[in-house]
């Protein structure tokens, strides 16, 4: 018995020692020497200088309290751009979750110019369309620079329970999915990391020992490895280790992401990624991935914004549509927002109210004179008075009172569209009203502008100019309204310019 006791004590002593050691390491939060380093290296993503922190679930998140390229706003504590939304989601609130990379995040544009911010304003105020819904909408912009569709799927699993989104907008395949993988594709890397951290890998002492024997690359080494790999394969479309998300995996992961969204009771909307002409020539694989997004929307019954088609139809040059080689500029985000708004109004998405009789005032756009004729993007939208509306848009728009400079004019550029079920080609009569601040009522200041419409597409721009000299030095409110055949919608831009 004594011998057995000694053997038992001898056997338990190391276990007890290791247990006490593990407890002490956890109690005093002793961390591995490489704890602050990323355990893997990605082409095109610099953990050493970019404002990101490692995340075991999705590889990385944006570092809270930092700024991204060209931004003034700070990253919130969840690692996203925009206001921090409470979780669990409060009752009586609708949520839209945006999943994507830096294009969704809005690299190179102000936060309020991103398509997500525009969508939230449109749904929550009377500045562009109907008055505020009884159930408020909130947008969570979870777009994270460098993300692949694999990371988007992982992030949905992380966020879905707390945010409980009603709609999930997915912008995949813009860039990161088809860049070369340095060591292995995203799925394999993730599995390796999970395997290394399973079983004994969960123990802090094992993590410390691994950090001493086989540490994650230090910043200088990681940067050198990445630069060497990039230089070696800069002219090739794919390196020896394939892509971060190969085409078959992209197709499968995107299908799974759509199914996951639907299984959670949310509605998926896909955005086909656009790219400038130079980028499409240099990296033609991007077009293949864009086509995979189109196919996924068709095959899995998801709404889709075909951004390449929208950008092409706009007639705007690439230097207006894109901030750089891949990221949409203000005009690009505006086009994507318009397409999302049309999906909202044409499909059975919840809580879109009937059109009001009037709108809250909004600022008058400050744009260049040339932009009024060359830029077809949306400043305001109104529908004709009579008949059932093709889209739930208001009959008129009011701009905030503005001080009129001497010797100036109001310039409006208009385009119109007839709904597919409109009875015939026709026109929308567009009226311009002005009310000086000391006047009780507004009055029409010009003959109605006729904007022709048919069912084949948007009309060519029709312009109108109103002499504002009689109102020079006065503060006035400008109103725009539409009359004419039913089922017709007018979109346009307005600005005040001095005579030249």
Secondary structure, DSSP 8 states (H G I E B T S, - for coil): -HHHHHHHHHHHHHHHHHHHHHHHHHHTT---TTTTS-SS-BTTB-TTTSSEEEETTTEEEE-TT---TT--S---TTS-BS----SS--TTEEEEEEEESHHHHTTTS-GGGSHHHHHHHHHHSSSSSS---SSEEEEEE---TT--HHHHHHHHHHHHHHH--SEEEEE--SSGGGSB-SSS-HHHHHHHHHHHTSGGGGSHHHHHHHHHHS----HHHHHHHHHHHHHHHTTSSSBTTBBSS-HHHHHHHHHHHHHHHHHTT-EEEEEE----HHHHHHTTHHHHHHHHHHHHHHHTT-EEEEHHHHHHHH---HHHHBSSSS-B-HHHHHHHHHHHHHHHHHTT-TT-----S----B------TTHHHH----SEEEE-SSS--SS---SEEEB--EE--SSEEEEEEEEEEE-TT-SS-EEEEEEEEEEETT-SS-EE-S--EEEEE-SSS----EEEEEE-GGGTT-EEEEEEEEEESSSEEEEEEEEEEE--
